[in-house]
Amino acid sequence: MASAPPTSPADSSSESTSSSVCPTCHAKVPSGSRFCPNCGASLAAAAGGAATNPPADLRQRVDQDRGTLKRLELLIPGYHGYRQGEDIRAADSLLRRQVADRLRNARMAAENARTALTQANRFNDTMELAPLLADLMRIEPKIRSAEQGYSGIAAAIRVGPQQLDKLYEYDYGFAVAADQFAALIRALPIQVASGDYAQVAQTVAAARARLTELDSAFGARMRVVEGIQV
Amino acid sequence: MVTNTPIPQKGGSLFGSTTINWEDAYKGPNIMWRVPRNIRLNDNIVVREDEIAVFFRDGKVLAYFDRPDRYALTSLNAPIVGGLVKALSGVRQEAEVYYLQKRLFDGKFGSSEPYVFKDPDFGLVSLRVYGSYRWRLGAPDVFITQFVGTFGATSSADVESRLRDQMVILVYSSLGKMKDQGLRVTDLAGQLQTIEQAILGFAPQHFGPLGVEVQRSKASRSTCPTRYRRP
């Protein structure tokens, strides 16, 4: 994943804008609705979750919400670059938090699976989940509090608005990857409930492998963005 | 300007506003800190990576600031206007900020009463369990209602005093369940990791309603009468 450029948020603009049909009550619902206005059913699952309905470009949103003071700062030479950089960093921070939230949701699903195993008296099987949970507890705060991209005065490798934009786009790829990962983990409590413990072990192994991949790609993010990855 | 403690009750600049952060020296074992000042218009709060700030105005939660940044707050306590309203009508808006720490805290637990464990080899065995656990804030909205609003808890010790007994019950009930599945007294030392996972598996239903997350639990010592320790 480190070498492959992540999905760009611009891809979302190509989505169809026509209305769709609620799978529960078959009423017409406006495109992009998360809930049916007729029966209230959630449409996220039917739409394939956030993986196929990517979030808006948060950079535009931050730019639109600039107050008077921030607009004034953009006019002051020397302050312009600071403001521009800070706003992209704010958007990136908002985005990364969503990635971390998805991993937290995945962790909660894994914890639910552990609870289900203990309630089913499968105490030894809970040991399968322990390393996965430990990995999630380590990686989630790492993504949440990751560096935002900064270089001081006369740095050997500069991080300017262009690199920060690239950083945002790179991080965007993790939103999609985290969604896919969460979907994998969400199957765990169901597998435990159905007593398919062999499948649980397989899912955990697959999830750990994917998480390791995600972790190493995230570890390389600044190098990739700065263009110094060898 | 970033204020050093003590936070001024009012004022702090020409406009009357100031910048507030939770000084490291006052953090330590405190899970919560209430800013000792009625928030004025444009008071800025700095929220760090390991903190969440909760902004209350007129008793209502307006926002949880969970993302590290500096936030400018609003209230009716503005220069001239605020003073004028208060002088004319006696009305003053109460605007408060609470900081919460997100880091992990280490607590200890120990049973005051022995637990009677029925072992197939040794018969009735009295067990005492001691250990440590690692907890942190799970859901700030639940936590602030349960601990700050109800008990006025400020330190991790205040919170742990409520968690400790719950932990003992949790450990005993987990051991009870495992015993029903064939766990013996002699297996306790070798099964510590499985016991931990069982405790953590049962933990959400005990601690979730308190807004607390238990992430580690080590029932590091379980003692039984000396006569059972010898072969």
Interface residues (C-beta under 8 A of the other chain):
Chain A: A90 S93 L94 R97 E111 N112 R114 T115 L117 T118 Q119 N121 F123 N124 T126 M127 L129 A130 M137 R144 S145
Chain B: E49 D66 R67 P68 D69 S174 K177 M178 D180 Q181 Q193 T194 Q197 A198 L200 G201 F202 P204 Q205 Q215
